[in-house]
Amino acid sequence: MSFLTIGHRGVMGVEPENTLRSFVRADRAGLDVIELDLHLSKDGALVVMHDADVGRTTDGEGRVADLTLDELRGLDAGRGERVPVFEEVLDAVRAPIQAEIKDAAAARALAEVLRRRDLTGRVEVISFHDAALAEIAKLLPGVRTGLVAQYYGLDVIDRAKAVGAAVLVLDIGRLTLELVELAHAAGLKVIGWVVNTPEHLKLARGLGLDGGTTDFPEIKNAARYTA
């Protein structure tokens, strides 16, 4: 059974998250997919950062939406890395991308990039927000999408189907075999996050998951030997 390994914000366990350094290391480690997060800057740039505020991951402060791209570029995102824009990541790595969007505005900006560069085959769009997934599906028919959830029940399957998502990306700590089997029966793939230890990996394989999102590059090799 194939098992996708997805680099969480690159490989954030060993490199500054959501930086080119982290993404390139994930790519060189052979992770199957690279996951990243997108926000819009004040001037509409599609920047790669997890939080709505820059304080946790850079030496600056303030909300991403209140800062221009030039202001964001002036921040240290860890080990001298700068906050990248989405298209820089596309050019820096070869792996497929899993792009998480936070709202409908980011969906519109992302749809424009994917359309312009003909990237619907390479980029899968994921979100915690049903409305954001519905928006990008409307803007870009045929785009692959996934619903992310941390607190969920069996209803997450119907939520995914309602917005046309083909994948569930779920907190592995709450996953059950029942949910995985029902999701598979409904034609959905199931990814667990985060898969960072041998125990997590055994659980993921035991549940029959289609893949795992990980902070560490060594999970790629470990997955080959965990059945």
N, C-alpha and C positions, 0 to 999 in steps of 0.2 A: 504494500500500500504506500503510495507516495504521500509525503508529509512536508508541507511547505514550511520553511523557516523564514520568518519576517523580522527584519531588523527594526527594532523599536526606536524611532527618532535617530536612525543610524544604528549605532551600538552604544547606547547611552550609559551602559554599565562601565565602559572603559574610555569613552571620549565625550567631550562636551556635546550634549544633545542638540539635535537639529542644526548641526554645523556641517560644512563641506568636509571637514576632517572626519567627522563621525560617519557620514554617508560613504565617503571613499573607502574607509576601513571596512564598513559592512560589505561593500561591493567586492573588495579584494578578498574578504573572508569567504565569499561564495554564497552568502545568504540569498535565498531565492527571490525575495521581494524586499524593498526598502520602504518603511512607513515614515511619514512626516506629517507635520501639522501646518495649516495655513491660516493666516490672518491678513486683513487689508490694512495698510498704513494709512496715514491721514491723506496722502496724495494718491491713494488707490493702488499702490504696489502690492503684489501678492507675495508677502514675506513669510518665511518659514520660522515659526515659533509656536510653542505649545500654549503658553499662557496668554491671556489678554493683556497682562501687565509684564513689563520687561524686567522687573525687579529680581525675580528668582534666578534667571538664567544669564543675566548680563550685569555689568557694573553701572547700569543706569537706573532710571526710575520713570514711571509713567505708563500710561496705556499705549499699546501699539497703535490704536486708532487715533491717538492724539499726537503722534510723532510722524514726521515725514521720513521718506526713505533715507535721505541724507543724514538725518538725525539718528536713525536706527543703525546706519552704516558706521557711525562714529562710536558705537558701543563695542565693548569686548564681550563676546559671547562664550569666553573660556579659552585659555591657552592662546590668546591673541586672535582667535577666530572672529569673523564678522557675521552679522546676521545675513543669511543668504536670501535671495529671491528664488522663487520656484524654478524659473527657467535655468538658473545657474546649476541647480541640482540635476536637472534633466541632462545637462551637457556634461556634468562631472562624472556620472555613473552610467553603467550599461544596464543595470538590473531594472525590472519592472518596478513601478512606484505605486504605493498605496497612500493616497493623499486624503488626510482628514480635514474636513471643512467644518467651521463653527456656526455658520449662518448662511442665509440665502444670498447675501451680498458677496460673500466669498465664492459661493457656487457660481454666480454669474461671471465673476472674474476668471475663475478656473475654467469654466466652459469656453470662454473666449480663447484662452491659451490652447486648450485641447483641440478646439476646432481649427485654429490657425496653423497649428503644427501637426495636425492629423495624428493625435496621440491616444485616441480612444482604445487602441489595442494594447498600449503599454501602461496606461494609468487607470487604476481602480479608485473610485471615490468612496470614502467612508465617512460616517458622521454619527454622533449621538442623536442628532436632530432629524426627525422624520421629515420635517418641512424642507430642510436643506437638501435632502436626498430627492424629494419629490421635485424640487426646483431644478436641480441639475438634470434629472431625467427628462423634464419637460424641455429644457434648453438644448439638450444634447441626446436625442433618442439613440438608444443602443449603448450608451455608456454603462460600464459595469459598476455596480454600487454595492455597498455593504453597510448594514446597520450595526452600530456599536452600542453596547449596554453594559453597565456595571451592576445595576440593581434591576432585576427582571424576573419574570415568570414565564410560563409557557406561552403567554400572550405575545411574547416578542416574535414568535414565528409569524403570527398574523400581521403584526406591525411591519415586518420585513416584506411580506407578500404584498401588503397594501401599497407600498411605495416602490415596488418593483425591484427590491434588493435581491441579490442572488447569494449573499454571504451574511452570516451572523458573526460578529467579532465580540466575544463575550468574556467577562471576567471568569477565569478558570476556577476560582474559589467557590463559585455558585453553580457551576455546571453539573448537570445530572445526566446519566445515561438515557433516561426517558426523554429529556429535551433533545439530546443529540439525535436519538433515533427518530423522533417526530420531525425534527428539522430536516433530516436526510430524506425521510418519506415525503416531505413537502418539496423536495428538490433543492434544498438549501445546503450550502457548505457551512461548516462551523469551524471558526478559528478561536483558539483560547489565548488569553493574555493575562499575565505575562508568564512565559515558560522559561524560568531562569535556573532551575536546578534539575538534577537527575530525577528527583521525586516528581517535579512538575511534568517532566517529559514522560515518565512512566504513566502518570495520570492521563496526560493528553492522548497517549497511544492506547491506553486501556479504554478510554471513552470513545475511541474511534474518530478523533478529531481529524480534520483535513489539514491542520497546520497550527503553528503556535507563533506568537509574537514574543520576541526575546530581546533582552538588553545586552546579551553576551555573544560574541562571535563563535565561541566553542560549542554552542548548542547545535550548530550546523553539523559538525562531525558526530556529536553524540547522538543526534537523531538517526544517523545511518545505522547505528547498532542497537537501537531501542525498538523492539517490536511490540 
